[in-house]
């Protein structure tokens, strides 16, 4: 059972005028009384760990000074250890949950401040997603213990791999919340964006195929292709990947470029380690053709070729010139000082975050009535706050109608002109590119051809990896 006393502790929420409100001693009274009753029931020798917030990060709320006083009081009560978190479950829950966009390591620093003031063990928590990071926290003296939550969801074998010296094989939690907390809020099953085995314990250790040894050729080294390759190879098949670019990762590479998204690259690093271990042959800088595929002695051919940016038919756009968000995030093209981003979904808003952080003047033009509709709730809150602070202009229910001497847009109030930027960046989404598959399907039997990931339908990371896993299990 988890019982929270934060509402009593905090002067921000506790407005009582009786013996449970007002002074610090009164505000912690209820928690202390419950602690006394617990100790009476379980005995003095049973260890009790108390989690506290080191700072609520709300005006007039609970502070580090309060937390240190509470920690000392808990020590006097005989508590075995103190688990240090941050924020509050309502007004600063993004900090509590340590989502992307929050300062990584902040909770550990607060834990170290409390550790300096007490003589009982202090536990640090929050985005500790590798054994090396956990060890660094302990060795540096920031805490006596570390607590892991989501990292054990992302990889249930985290501890086993750490003990056996295979820490590089851990699927590292990216603190994205997309597969776990966001899914729960939407009323769907609890899972993980990066690990399709979560909730499917029978898949944690992938079993050998009844008839191993198939030759499986995979075109495209995005996440769908990589997971399909790993799963198929782990089941005993001979797997070859062909990738047009010089590195693996697909869309997750530009997706990890915007501020606070760098941990997404952890899944790419994971595949770099595990694919050679299961015998996958990787061919980079190799664009295959239908003629080449026809010559392969393949049992199965997997098209994981991703999607292509959508270019809307806007008069004057091609003549004026434009960049795509992917080109900008990959560093392939440079935007000017004044930028108009067409499309205010996840990619568009993250590109706005990326460019505005560089000091560029950015405006976002979105056709729908809301931007960042496909973002998680906490990620959206944090990015909107950053964009507002940097003066990013956001136009919703606005359609770019024409590019000329100005940007002619259509709004509910009618047409109007917006200043012409130095650079127009398209972020209206991707579309599947079935051209190679369609060409090959005229040559080879369709029963040995498979399409997965964005090449099938443009969606999110969780869908790409899940499709790759499911295909690998079916071969």
C-alpha positions in Angstrom: 0.0 0.0 0.0 1.2 3.5 -0.8 0.0 6.4 1.4 0.9 10.0 0.5 1.0 12.7 3.2 2.2 15.4 0.9 -1.0 17.3 1.0 -0.6 17.5 4.8 3.1 18.3 4.7 3.0 21.1 2.2 2.1 24.7 3.3 0.9 25.2 -0.3 -2.0 22.7 0.1 -2.5 22.4 3.9 -4.7 25.3 4.9 -6.0 23.6 8.1 -6.3 25.7 11.2 -6.4 22.8 13.7 -3.6 20.7 15.2 -2.8 19.3 11.7 -2.2 22.6 10.0 -0.1 25.8 10.4 3.3 25.1 11.8 5.8 22.6 10.4 5.2 20.3 13.4 1.5 20.4 12.9 1.7 19.7 9.2 3.9 16.5 9.7 1.8 15.4 12.7 -0.6 13.1 10.7 2.2 11.3 9.0 4.1 10.8 12.2 1.0 9.4 13.9 0.4 7.0 11.1 4.1 6.0 11.3 3.7 5.3 15.1 0.6 3.1 14.4 2.5 1.1 11.8 5.4 0.5 14.1 2.9 -0.7 16.8 1.5 -3.2 14.4 4.7 -4.6 12.8 7.1 -4.2 15.7 10.1 -2.0 16.2 12.5 -4.3 14.3 10.6 -4.3 11.0 12.4 -1.9 8.6 10.3 1.0 7.3 11.3 3.1 4.3 9.7 6.5 3.8 9.7 8.3 0.5 9.7 12.1 0.7 9.7 15.0 -1.7 12.8 17.1 -1.4 11.2 20.1 -3.0 7.7 20.6 -4.5 8.8 23.2 -7.0 5.6 25.2 -6.5 5.3 28.7 -5.1 4.8 28.6 -1.3 5.3 24.9 -1.3 7.4 22.3 0.4 11.2 23.1 0.2 14.5 21.4 0.8 14.7 23.0 4.2 11.4 21.3 5.1 12.6 18.0 3.7 15.8 18.1 5.8 13.8 18.8 9.0 11.4 15.9 8.1 14.3 13.6 7.4 15.8 14.3 10.8 12.4 13.7 12.5 12.0 10.4 10.6 15.5 9.4 11.7 14.6 10.1 15.3 11.5 7.9 14.8 13.7 5.0 13.8 12.9 4.9 10.1 15.3 2.5 8.3 15.9 4.7 5.1 14.7 7.7 3.3 13.8 7.6 -0.4 14.1 11.0 -2.0 11.9 12.2 -4.8 10.9 15.6 -6.1 7.8 17.6 -7.0 4.2 16.9 -6.2 1.8 14.6 -7.8 -0.4 17.4 -9.1 1.2 20.8 -9.9 4.7 19.6 -10.6 4.2 16.0 -11.6 6.6 16.2 -14.6 9.4 16.8 -12.1 8.1 14.0 -9.9 8.1 11.6 -12.8 11.4 12.8 -14.2 10.1 12.9 -17.8 12.0 14.1 -20.8 12.5 17.8 -20.6 13.3 17.8 -16.9 16.8 18.1 -15.6 18.4 14.7 -15.3 20.2 14.2 -12.0 18.4 16.9 -10.2 16.8 14.4 -7.8 20.1 12.9 -7.0 21.6 16.3 -6.0 18.7 16.9 -3.6 19.2 13.4 -2.2 22.8 14.2 -1.5 21.8 17.4 0.4 19.6 15.3 2.7 22.2 12.6 3.0 24.6 15.2 4.5 22.1 15.8 7.3 21.2 12.3 8.5 22.9 9.1 9.5 20.4 6.6 7.9 20.6 5.4 4.3 19.3 7.7 1.6 17.9 6.4 -1.6 18.2 8.3 -4.9 15.8 7.8 -7.8 15.0 9.2 -11.2 16.2 8.2 -14.7 18.9 5.9 -13.4 18.9 3.8 -16.6 22.3 2.2 -16.6 24.3 0.2 -14.0 27.2 2.6 -14.6 25.1 5.6 -13.7 23.8 3.8 -10.6 27.4 3.1 -9.6 28.5 6.6 -10.2 25.8 7.9 -7.9 26.9 5.5 -5.1 30.6 6.0 -5.5 30.3 9.8 -5.5 28.4 9.6 -2.2 25.2 11.2 -3.5 23.2 8.3 -2.0 23.6 5.0 -0.2 21.1 3.2 -2.5 19.4 3.7 -5.8 15.8 2.9 -6.7 14.8 1.7 -10.2 11.3 1.8 -11.6 10.9 2.4 -15.3 14.4 1.0 -16.2 13.2 -2.4 -14.9 10.1 -2.0 -17.1 12.2 -1.2 -20.2 14.4 -4.2 -19.5 13.2 -6.8 -16.9 16.6 -8.4 -17.1 18.4 -5.2 -16.2 19.9 -6.6 -13.0 20.8 -9.9 -14.5 22.6 -8.3 -17.4 24.4 -5.9 -15.0 25.7 -8.7 -12.8 26.8 -10.8 -15.8 28.8 -8.0 -17.3 26.3 -7.4 -20.2 25.2 -3.8 -19.2 25.6 -2.7 -22.9 22.8 -5.2 -23.8 20.3 -3.4 -21.6 17.4 -1.7 -23.3 17.7 1.6 -21.7 14.6 3.5 -20.5 14.4 6.8 -22.4 12.0 8.5 -19.8 9.5 9.0 -22.7 6.4 7.7 -20.8 4.8 6.9 -24.1 4.5 3.1 -23.6 3.9 3.1 -19.8 2.3 6.1 -18.2 0.8 7.6 -21.3 -0.8 4.3 -22.2 -2.3 3.9 -18.8 -3.8 7.4 -18.9 -5.4 6.5 -22.2 -7.0 3.4 -20.6 -4.8 0.9 -22.5 -2.4 -1.7 -21.4 0.8 -0.9 -19.6 3.9 -1.5 -21.7 7.1 0.1 -22.9 7.9 2.1 -26.0 11.2 0.4 -26.6 10.5 -3.2 -25.4 7.6 -5.1 -26.8 8.2 -7.9 -24.3 6.7 -5.9 -21.5 3.5 -7.5 -20.4 4.3 -10.6 -22.5 6.7 -12.5 -20.2 6.9 -15.4 -22.5 8.8 -13.2 -25.0 11.4 -11.9 -22.6 13.7 -14.8 -23.6 13.1 -15.3 -27.3 12.8 -19.0 -28.2 14.5 -20.8 -31.1 12.4 -21.3 -34.3 11.0 -24.8 -35.0 12.8 -24.6 -38.3 15.8 -22.3 -38.0 18.2 -21.4 -40.7 16.0 -19.2 -43.0 17.8 -16.5 -45.0 16.1 -13.3 -44.1 16.9 -10.1 -45.9 15.8 -6.8 -44.3 15.8 -3.5 -46.2 16.1 -0.6 -43.9 17.8 -0.2 -40.5 15.1 1.9 -38.7 13.7 0.5 -35.4 11.2 -1.8 -37.1 13.9 -3.4 -39.2 16.4 -3.6 -36.4 13.9 -5.4 -34.0 12.8 -7.7 -36.8 16.5 -8.6 -37.4 17.3 -9.1 -33.8 14.3 -11.3 -33.2 14.7 -13.4 -36.3 18.4 -13.9 -35.7 17.8 -14.8 -32.0 15.4 -17.5 -33.2 18.2 -19.0 -35.3 17.7 -17.5 -38.8 20.5 -16.0 -40.9 19.7 -12.3 -41.2 21.1 -9.6 -43.5 20.3 -5.9 -43.2 20.8 -3.4 -46.0 20.7 0.3 -45.1 21.0 3.2 -47.6 22.5 5.6 -45.1 25.8 5.2 -43.2 24.3 4.5 -39.8 21.4 2.6 -38.2 18.5 4.1 -36.4 16.2 5.6 -39.0 13.9 8.3 -37.7 15.0 8.0 -34.1 18.3 9.7 -35.0 16.7 13.0 -36.0 14.1 12.4 -33.3 16.9 12.4 -30.6 18.3 15.7 -31.7 15.8 18.2 -30.2 16.5 19.4 -26.6 16.1 16.8 -23.9 15.6 13.9 -26.4 19.2 12.6 -26.5 18.3 9.5 -24.4 16.3 8.1 -27.3 19.6 7.2 -29.0 20.1 4.6 -26.3 17.9 2.1 -28.2 20.2 2.5 -31.2 23.3 1.9 -29.1 21.5 -1.3 -27.8 21.0 -2.6 -31.3 24.6 -1.9 -32.2 25.7 -4.2 -29.4 23.1 -7.0 -29.7 22.9 -7.5 -33.4 26.5 -8.8 -33.9 26.0 -11.1 -30.9 23.1 -12.9 -32.7 24.9 -13.0 -36.0 23.2 -10.3 -38.0 25.1 -9.1 -41.1 24.8 -5.3 -41.5 25.5 -3.6 -44.8 25.5 0.2 -44.6 25.7 2.8 -47.4 24.0 0.2 -49.7 20.9 1.2 -51.6 19.3 -2.0 -53.0 17.4 -2.3 -56.2 14.6 -4.6 -57.3 17.0 -6.4 -59.6 19.5 -7.0 -56.8 16.7 -8.4 -54.5 15.6 -10.8 -57.3 19.1 -12.3 -57.3 19.1 -13.0 -53.5 18.5 -16.5 -52.5 16.1 -15.2 -49.8 13.5 -17.2 -47.9 12.0 -13.9 -46.6 12.4 -10.3 -47.6 11.4 -7.5 -45.2 10.7 -4.0 -46.4 11.4 -1.6 -43.5 12.2 1.3 -45.7 10.4 4.0 -43.6 8.5 6.9 -44.9 9.1 10.0 -47.0 8.2 13.6 -45.9 4.9 14.9 -47.2 5.2 18.0 -49.4 1.8 19.7 -49.7 0.8 21.3 -53.0 1.1 24.9 -51.9 1.5 27.5 -54.7 4.9 29.1 -54.6 6.4 26.7 -52.1 8.7 24.8 -54.4 9.7 28.0 -56.2 10.6 29.7 -52.9 12.3 26.6 -51.5 11.9 24.6 -48.3 13.7 22.2 -46.0 12.1 19.2 -44.2 12.2 18.9 -40.5 14.2 15.7 -40.9 16.9 17.4 -42.9 17.2 20.2 -40.3 17.4 17.8 -37.4 19.9 15.5 -39.1 22.1 18.6 -39.8 21.9 18.0 -43.5 20.6 21.5 -44.1 20.8 24.7 -42.1 17.9 27.0 -41.5 18.2 30.8 -41.5 17.6 33.2 -38.6 13.8 33.5 -39.3 12.0 30.2 -39.7 8.4 29.3 -40.4 7.5 25.7 -39.5 4.5 24.3 -41.4 3.0 21.7 -39.1 2.6 21.7 -35.4 2.6 18.0 -34.5 5.3 16.4 -32.5 8.0 16.7 -35.2 7.1 20.3 -35.9 7.1 21.4 -32.2 10.3 19.6 -31.5 11.9 21.3 -34.5 10.7 24.6 -33.1 12.2 23.7 -29.8 15.5 22.8 -31.5 15.7 26.0 -33.6 14.5 28.4 -31.0 17.1 27.1 -28.6 19.7 28.3 -31.2 18.2 31.8 -30.9 16.3 31.7 -34.2 13.0 33.5 -34.5 10.4 30.8 -35.1 6.8 30.7 -36.0 4.6 27.5 -36.3 1.6 27.3 -38.6 -0.8 24.5 -37.7 -4.0 23.6 -39.6 -5.8 22.0 -36.6 -7.0 23.8 -33.5 -4.3 22.4 -31.2 -0.5 21.8 -31.6 1.4 18.9 -30.2 -1.7 16.7 -30.2 0.5 13.5 -30.5 2.8 14.4 -27.6 2.6 12.9 -24.1 0.9 15.3 -21.6 4.1 16.1 -19.6 6.3 16.4 -22.6 3.8 18.8 -24.1 3.6 20.9 -20.9 7.3 21.3 -20.8 7.9 22.1 -24.4 5.1 24.6 -24.6 6.6 26.4 -21.6 10.0 26.6 -23.3 8.6 27.8 -26.6 6.6 30.5 -24.8 9.7 31.7 -22.9 11.6 32.0 -26.2 8.8 33.9 -28.0 7.9 31.3 -30.5 4.7 32.4 -32.4 2.1 29.7 -32.8 -0.8 30.0 -35.2 -3.5 27.3 -35.0 -6.5 26.8 -37.2 -4.3 28.3 -39.9 -3.6 27.0 -43.4 -0.7 28.1 -45.5 -2.4 29.0 -48.8 0.4 30.5 -50.9 4.1 31.6 -50.7 4.9 34.8 -52.5 6.1 38.2 -51.2 4.6 37.0 -47.9 3.0 33.9 -46.5 -0.6 34.0 -47.4 -2.6 32.1 -44.7 -6.2 31.3 -44.3 -7.7 31.6 -40.8 -11.2 31.4 -39.3 -11.3 35.2 -39.6 -10.2 35.2 -43.2 -7.0 35.5 -45.2 -4.0 37.4 -43.9 -0.3 37.8 -44.6 2.5 36.7 -42.4 6.1 37.9 -42.8 8.2 35.9 -45.3 10.8 33.9 -43.3 14.4 33.1 -44.3 13.5 29.4 -44.3 10.4 27.4 -44.6 10.5 24.0 -42.8 8.0 21.4 -43.6 6.8 19.2 -40.7 3.4 18.0 -41.9 4.3 14.3 -41.5 5.6 11.3 -43.4 3.9 9.0 -45.8 4.9 5.4 -46.7 7.0 4.8 -49.8 5.9 1.5 -51.3 7.7 1.9 -54.6 10.4 -0.7 -54.0 8.0 -3.2 -52.5 5.6 -2.8 -55.4 8.4 -3.3 -57.9 9.7 -6.4 -56.2 6.2 -7.9 -55.7 6.0 -8.1 -59.5 9.1 -10.3 -59.5 9.0 -12.5 -56.3 6.2 -14.4 -54.6 4.2 -12.1 -52.3 4.2 -14.8 -49.5 7.9 -14.2 -48.9 7.6 -10.4 -48.8 6.8 -8.4 -45.7 6.2 -4.7 -45.0 6.6 -3.2 -41.5 7.1 0.1 -39.7 6.6 3.4 -41.4 6.9 1.6 -44.8 3.5 0.1 -43.9 1.9 3.0 -42.0 3.5 6.0 -40.4 3.1 5.7 -36.6 5.1 5.9 -33.4 8.2 4.1 -32.1 6.2 1.6 -30.1 4.4 0.4 -33.3 7.6 0.1 -35.3 9.4 -2.0 -32.7 6.3 -4.1 -32.0 5.8 -4.9 -35.6 9.4 -5.8 -36.0 9.2 -8.2 -33.0 5.9 -9.8 -34.2 7.3 -10.4 -37.7 10.5 -11.9 -36.2 8.5 -14.3 -34.1 6.4 -15.4 -37.1 9.4 -16.4 -39.3 
